[in-house]
């Protein structure tokens, strides 16, 4: 049985590109609860879409975006990325690339992590590119990442603590409330100091 939250999670996943249109379509036909959670018109709008059209995702997003509580899903996503840095889960390059995109989209508290990525880390090969590189060159380039990991982890922990204390709250996609003291917003006011430490 799919609850409203389960349905919204699927809407969020297609909205963010975490699942393909075909995966969404397959789920849609299996999830008749959409009709009872929302209404017949809404459900039939989704069913009537031609999921093989080139720009179907744009049409789909227009229908579902008002039904996605973005803040509710964005905050756990950002927290998960920060935890992945802290616990070295996944490829740090890919995580930093995502955080850079999020910084550019409006999450300015990610400034240090975003700028760290774009000022050289973006040239380091991703783990999934290992086979495309000479092994020594790959390891040499990845060593740069190992040298800065302690600073990345420290910043991820700092930001995570603000979320845990309720001082950073994501309200909508790319929008958030910031209840930190001015001196705690070092990434906004004194980025040079952060890079020197």
Buried (B, 14 or more C-beta within 10 A) or exposed (E): EBEBEEBBBBBBBBBBEEBEBEEBBEBBEEBEBBBEBBEEEBBEBBEEBEBEEEEBBEEBEEBBEEBBBBBBBBBEBBBEBBBBBBEEEBBBBBBBBBBBEBBEEEBBBBBBBBBBBBEEBEEBBEEEEEEEBEEEEBEEBBEEBEEEEEBBBBBBEBBBEBBEEEBBEBBEBBEBEEEBEEEBBBBBEEBEEBEEE
